[in-house]
């Protein structure tokens, strides 16, 4: 039983999007998700104003230039007590919007997972 919808976006490769759909079907998930191929910032802004997520995973290309924009857009969709995880190049420290607080970093060689929560959460 899912506590909130799942939204997967920024899949510019249609084959990857199809694979996500096939995996959801194989797991018996028939509803409560959206697969949106395109820019993550635009996709998040297209959602209904009330749409919030408990967990947001962002895995942009390591050389992406709009990570700050993606973080800001994702922060606006984070549910109270939710968690945002950014996979990034260890060499590139992201600009964290004021709406988010960095909780921890997990470094594995060239890759880092940066965990963030809403700044208003305790």
ZANUDREN-708904 format. One record per residue (C-alpha): residue number from 1; x, y, z. Coordinates in Angstrom, 3 decimals. Each point is the difference from the previous one (the first is absolute). Layout:
NUM  X  Y  Z
...
# end
This chain:
1  0.000  0.000  0.000
2  1.578  3.262  -1.148
3  -0.272  3.017  2.289
4  0.289  2.423  -2.903
5  0.333  0.016  -3.755
6  3.226  -0.754  -1.801
7  1.168  2.344  -2.729
8  2.938  -0.798  -2.219
9  1.144  2.740  -2.302
10  2.862  1.286  -2.096
11  0.259  -3.316  -1.812
12  1.104  1.276  -3.356
13  0.597  -3.557  -1.178
14  -3.415  -1.443  -0.869
15  1.387  -3.530  0.436
16  0.915  0.809  3.611
17  -3.508  1.354  0.586
18  -1.497  -3.175  -1.470
19  2.218  -2.101  2.277
20  -1.210  1.913  3.075
21  -3.590  -0.731  -1.048
22  0.784  -3.680  -0.579
23  1.653  -0.286  3.427
24  -2.995  1.590  1.707
25  -2.321  -2.428  -1.803
26  2.209  -2.950  0.974
27  -0.314  1.117  3.635
28  -3.790  0.155  -0.322
29  -0.174  3.802  0.161
30  -2.845  1.011  -2.293
31  -0.809  3.514  1.181
32  1.248  2.868  2.142
33  2.990  0.919  -2.141
34  0.901  2.298  -2.852
35  2.841  -0.386  -2.463
36  0.763  3.369  -1.576
37  2.690  0.190  -2.655
38  1.564  3.424  0.002
39  1.589  2.688  2.130
40  -0.433  -0.599  3.756
41  -0.562  3.671  0.853
42  -2.817  0.322  -2.552
43  -1.499  -3.345  1.029
44  -0.119  0.985  3.678
45  -1.611  3.338  -0.848
46  -2.684  -1.781  -2.069
47  -1.164  -2.060  2.984
48  -3.045  1.101  1.985
49  0.882  2.536  2.703
50  -0.857  -2.541  2.698
51  2.366  -2.717  -1.293
52  2.580  -0.924  2.658
53  2.456  -2.894  0.253
54  1.524  -1.772  2.999
55  3.120  -0.914  -1.968
56  1.514  1.749  -3.008
57  3.020  -1.504  -1.745
58  1.922  2.213  -2.412
59  2.688  -1.527  -2.194
60  0.898  2.651  -2.588
61  2.962  -0.332  -2.352
62  3.129  0.913  1.939
63  0.657  2.967  -2.299
64  -3.562  1.406  0.224
65  -0.133  3.768  0.436
66  -3.523  0.342  1.425
67  0.425  -2.041  3.199
68  -0.871  2.999  2.205
69  -3.222  0.503  -1.987
70  -0.856  -3.693  0.323
71  0.650  0.072  3.758
72  -2.198  3.087  0.443
73  -2.830  -1.541  -2.021
74  0.289  -3.293  1.885
75  0.088  1.808  3.359
76  -3.388  1.521  -0.800
77  -1.420  -3.541  -0.405
78  1.529  -1.595  3.077
79  -2.545  -1.174  2.587
80  0.431  0.947  3.644
81  2.657  -2.299  1.420
82  0.950  -1.093  -3.533
83  3.467  -0.718  -1.312
84  1.701  1.172  -3.186
85  3.033  -1.943  -1.251
86  2.317  1.395  -2.669
87  2.539  -2.221  -1.737
88  2.843  2.185  -1.198
89  3.660  0.098  -0.934
90  2.101  0.224  3.146
91  2.021  2.807  -1.627
92  -3.123  2.202  -0.411
93  -1.461  1.362  3.208
94  -3.614  1.024  -0.669
95  -1.489  3.371  0.842
96  -2.665  -0.937  2.564
97  -3.096  2.246  -0.048
98  -1.063  1.602  3.298
99  -3.113  -2.209  -0.002
100  2.212  -3.067  0.567
101  2.410  -1.088  2.720
102  2.840  -2.404  -0.759
103  -0.240  -2.990  2.332
104  2.988  -2.075  -1.116
105  2.211  -1.038  -2.885
106  0.946  -3.573  -0.854
107  3.115  -0.066  -2.174
108  0.976  -2.931  -2.174
109  2.929  0.939  -2.202
110  -1.112  2.418  -2.715
111  -3.659  -0.172  1.098
112  -1.703  1.586  2.988
113  -3.543  -0.325  1.308
114  -1.074  3.248  1.673
115  -2.991  -0.382  2.319
116  -2.171  3.059  0.671
117  -3.204  0.821  1.859
118  -2.362  2.942  0.095
119  1.566  2.841  1.998
120  -3.195  0.406  2.007
121  0.055  -3.652  1.194
122  1.348  -0.626  3.461
# end
